[in-house]
């Protein structure tokens, strides 16, 4: 029996007609450039085509079953469903990371923070690939130097790991590091574990509420990193639908009257488990950068705020030297 395609509005199953309808129906929502990115991602995910193949195959036709996938993807995009949810993954620091509504979709700003860490405090924005170049650096020495006087310096923790993207990228960059990743959500940890397996990253995962501390950690760690919830409830109105409707609120929002609650908890965990001269690196709310830095300073850290590629305060690094 043939497939019912009466609701499919493509003029034909030629590639050029697929591209045309996407731009016709989505440019007003997203802009032509963003729609072009969507199409690149969809053709790679659905057909395995790279950009060159797509550019040179506009007169080709595709199967009806594939055409139906493009139809449903178009309908999803019209409802602001994230493209990463449609194809089921995103790329982060050279790692393919599966995503779902149970985890935050990794953001370019987070990728830049991790790239800065891997590159050893150099300007990650100047790198052709933020995370593919690993240099001998202070960070690498903290994580991989087996001869350090503190044998625990080769250990790191990722708090509020979500999809596991940060922990996985760091494990791939520093294979000798002992990596632990923590999250409160069993659903998120299930995805993170699968991502670690698929990327060949040996990581210890723990379920815990960071706000209540993390039992089961032992010894000292050279690095603690986190992208915790930091969006204030009053900022909801400024957020896009593809975030509000599809990203987990648990991983996004904090109360307006206590927006630094996670940073207070992370500081306490770091004071207990970070080695002397170890480093804490956390993503932050740009509007709370000064307050976040002040919090860590009062707790005995030496903090420094860093800007992202958009020129916005995006993460803080803080050395522990009690």
N, C-alpha and C positions, 0 to 999 in steps of 0.2 A: 504494500500500500504506500502511495506517495505521501510525502510530508506536506502538511497544510502550511502554506507560506503566504496565505492571503493577507496577514497583518504585517508582513515584511515590506517596507516601503522603498527598498533599493530598486533603482530602475533596472538593474541587471545584477548578475553575480560577478561582474568585472570589478577589478580592484579600483579603478578610477571612479566607479559609481559609489563604491563603499566610502571612499575618501570624501567624495562630494557631499554625500548625505550627512556624514559626521560633521563636516564644517558648516553645512547649512543649518543643522539643528543645534549645534553646540557652541559655535563661535561667540554667540551673544552671551552665553553663560560663562565661558571660560577664557575666551580669547583664542585667536587662530593658532598662536604659538603653542599654547598648552594643549589644544586639540591635536596638533601635530605630534606632540610627545605621547599623548594617549594612543594614537594610531601606531606609532613606532612600537610601543610596549605591547599592544594587542596583537599585532602581526608577528612579533617575536614569540609571544606566549602561545598563540593559537596555531601558527604555521611554521614557527622556527625561522622566520625571515629576519635578516638584519636590515639596516637602513638602506644599504646599497641595493639589495634584492627588491625592497619595496619601491625604490625610486625607478628601477629598471623593469618593473613588472606590472605597470599600471593597466596594460591591455590584457593581462591574463585573467582567467576566470577561476573561481574557487568552488568547491563542492557546496551543495545545498546545506549539508550539516554544518560546515564551517560558516556559511552565510548566516545561519540561525544563531550561531554564537556571537557574531558581530551584531546581530539584531538585538539580542538580549543585553549585550554590553552597552549598546547605545541607550537602551531604555534605562539601564542602571545608572549611567552617567547623567541622564536627565533628572534622576532623583538624587543627584549629588553623592551617589555611592563612590567611595574612593577607588581609583583605578587599581590600587594595590590589592584591595579586597576582590575585585573582579578577576584579576589574574592569579591571586592567591599568594603573592610574594612581592618583596622589594629587594633591591640590592643595596648593601651597606658595607662599605669598606672592603669591597671585593668578595663579600660573603652573600650568598642568597638566603634571605630570611623570610620564612613563611609568616604570614600575618592573618589575623581574623579580628572580628569585633571584640575578642577577649584581650587584645593587646594593643598598645599604641603603635601606630605606624611610625617607624624610625624617621626622624626629620633630618634635613641637611645640616641644621645647626648642631645636632648631636653627633653626626658624622664628622663635622669639623672639629668638635671637641676631642673626639677620639683620635682623629688625625694629628691634632696638636700633641696629644699624649705620646703617640707612637713616634712622631718625628722629634721628640725630645725638646719641646718648648719652642721649636722653630715656628715660623709663620706658615701654618698649614694651608693658608689660602694661596700661597705661591706655588704649591705642588701641583703637578699635572694630575696626579691621582692622590687624593688626600691621605689615603691609608695604605697604598701599596709600597711606599718607600719607608724602610726601617733603617735608621741610622744608629750608630753607637752613641748613646745619650745618657743623661742622668736618669731618665725614666727606665731605660733598658738596664742600666746597672742596678737600679733598685729591684727590678723584677728577676733578672737572670744571673746575677753574679753569685755563683755558688761559693765563692771564697770570702764573701762579706763576713764581718765579725758577728753579724746577726743572721743566723741561717734562715730566719723567717722572712727576710727581706724579699724572697722570691715568691711571696704569697700576695694575692690581691682579692678583694671582695667587690662585687657589683651589687649594690643595694637597689631594690625596686627594679629588678632586671627586665620585667615585661617579656618581650620576645626573645630576650637573651642576646640582642645584637651587640651591646657593648662588651659583654663578657666574651662572646665568641670572637669578635674582632681582636680583642687584646690577647686572647689565647693563641690565635693564629699568628699574631705579630711576635709574641713572646712564648714560644712553644714550651719552654722549660718552666714557665710560671705555674704555680698551684692556684687555680682559679675557683672561687666560690661565688655563686650567684643566688640572691635571695629575693623572694617575692611573696606577697600575702595570698595571691590568687592561685588556686590549684589549676584552673584552666590556663592561665598564663604560663605556669611552670610546665604544663604538658607540652605547650607549643615550643617553649624555650628548650626543653630537653630534646625534642625532635629536631629543632634547628641545630643544636649542638652536634647531634649524631650525624645529620646530613652534611655538616661542614667539617667533620672529623675533629671536633674540639672536645677534649676530655675535661668536663667541668662538673663540679659538685653543686647540685641544686638543693636549696633548703626552702621550706615554707615557713615564713615568719612574718609577723607584723612589725615593721621597723619602728613604729611608734612605741612599741613595748619592749624594744631591745631584741637581740638575736641570740638565743641560747644555742650552744653547740659550737661556737667559734673558739678556737684554741690558739694560744701563742700570739705573736705579733705579725702584722701585715705591712708590706712595703707601700701598698697603694689601696685606697678605698675610693671607689668611683660610684656616682649615682646620678640618675635623671629622675628625681622624685616628683610627685605632684606639686605644682606650684601656681596654678591658675586660680585666681580668686573668684569666688562665686559672682561678684559684681562684674567680672569681665566676660561673662557668658555672652552678653549682648554683642560683644565685639568679635565673636568667633564665627567661623564659617560653618555652614550646615554640614559639610562633609566631615568635620571634626565633631561637632555637637551630636549629630545623629548616629555616628558610627564608631567613634573612639570610646573606650570605657571611661565613664565618669570617675570611677575609683582611681584611675591613673592620672587624672587631670586636675581635679579641683581640691581646693583647701578653703576653710572658712575665712571669711573676710576679717574676723576678729582674731585670727591666729594663723596668718598666712605662712609663717616660718616654722610651723610645727614639725615638719619633716627635717628641717635643717638643725633644729635643736636636738632631735633624736639622733640624727646622723653624727652630730658633733659628740654626743655622749658615747656613741658606739666607737667613734674614731679615737677618742681619748682613752678608751679601754683597750683597744686592739691595734692601734697604729703604732708601728715601731718609731723610735726616735729618728727624726729627720725623714720620716715617711710622709707621704703626700695624700691629701684628700682633694678630689676633684669632683665638683657637682655642677650640673646645669641649674640655671636660675631664671627667675622672672625678672626681665630687664628693669621693671619699675621698682623692684625690691633689691637691686644689686647692692646699693650702699648699706642697707640694713642687714643683708645677708653677710656681707663682708665684715661689718661691725660685730655681728653675732659671733663669727668665728674668731675674730680678734680678741673679744672678751673671754673666749673660752681657752685662750692660750695659743692659738694658731697664728701663723704669719700669712695672711690671705692676700691674693692679688686677683682683681677682676679682669676678665678678658672679653674682648668684643668679637662678634661673629662677622661673617663676610658682608652682612648688611650694616655693619657699624653699630650694632646694638649690644649692650652688655648681655652676655649669654652664659658664661660659666665662671666659676671662681676656683682657683687652686690655692691650697692652704697647707703649708708645711707645719708638721708637728714637732716642736722642739721645746719640750717642757723644761 
